[in-house]
Amino acid sequence: MHGHHAGHVEDVDWAGMLEALRRADEVEVEVNAQIAGWLVRGQERVIVDLGCGAGGMTVALAAAAGPQPKLIAVDGQPALLEETRRRVGEAAVETRVADLSAEIPVEAGSADLIWAGSVVHHLPDQLAALRELAARLAPGGLLALGEGGLRPRSLPWDLGVGEPGLEVRLDLAQERWFAAMRRDIPGSVPMPMGWPAAFREAGLADVSTRSFLLDRPAPLPAAAVDLVVERLRGFLDRDKLGEALVAEDQDTLRRLTDLDDELLARIRDELFLLSVRTVCVGRVR
């Protein structure tokens, strides 16, 4: 769910982005704890959070692992690494700045657990990236990717304006936008298979997936409402994403994200947050 890409940083509002990432981490705190609790076995010496964002998962991994393992957080943005250090504690995490499309700053054969949440899909050759990551695992080490799942649902089906079923059309716009984003990455290589097949292709064993449910019923706390509104606003703000929607849907989105509009005021207490995060894991032999 981190939308930070290398190469799009010139006009990023860091304060706003940090705030948004913090909010997402706050809403996902239980899911992150469940994922970290499932991944961490207690024998790890080195744990890596690749593309750590504002550190939500780094915090969860630190809590699940305790003080014994060395924890390394990697991101392309120093501001995000600074936030991660602030949240985990300076002494508890080592941070490394890197553009992951150019280098993965983890020594070969060194990591017992590598977590990469929503990061590999930004890299030009995803399969090559998986091989690179596998090469950085110690014998028996685990690679875990937070990729895939089910897109969030937050709205009543009939809003009383526009055509019902807006979120299904948002899904379609998002899929088209995502396919274009992948196509436009310089040197982009298609990967016509799912993550488990790609893991096997990259030489990993004991490949499996597990899905984690984020289920926040209505009425949502303020931070979660902000997150929902921000996600909807992203459809209008992100390059070419809103253009995939008919004018009526764009208009509905404008109203849903306008804090002074009576539509948002009317459905505010009906907003919920339901999504599924799938984690794919595989071991190096």
HUPE-V100678 format. One record per helix or strand. SS is the DSSP state (2 for helix, 1 for strand). FROM is the first residue (numbers start at 1). TO is the last residue. If there is no record, write none. Layout:
BEGIN
ss:from:to
SS:FROM:TO
SS:FROM:TO
END
This chain:
BEGIN
ss:from:to
2:14:27
2:29:39
1:46:50
2:56:65
1:70:75
2:78:88
2:90:92
1:94:97
1:111:117
2:120:122
1:125:125
2:126:135
1:137:153
2:166:184
1:189:189
2:195:201
1:205:216
2:222:237
2:242:244
2:247:256
2:262:270
1:273:283
END
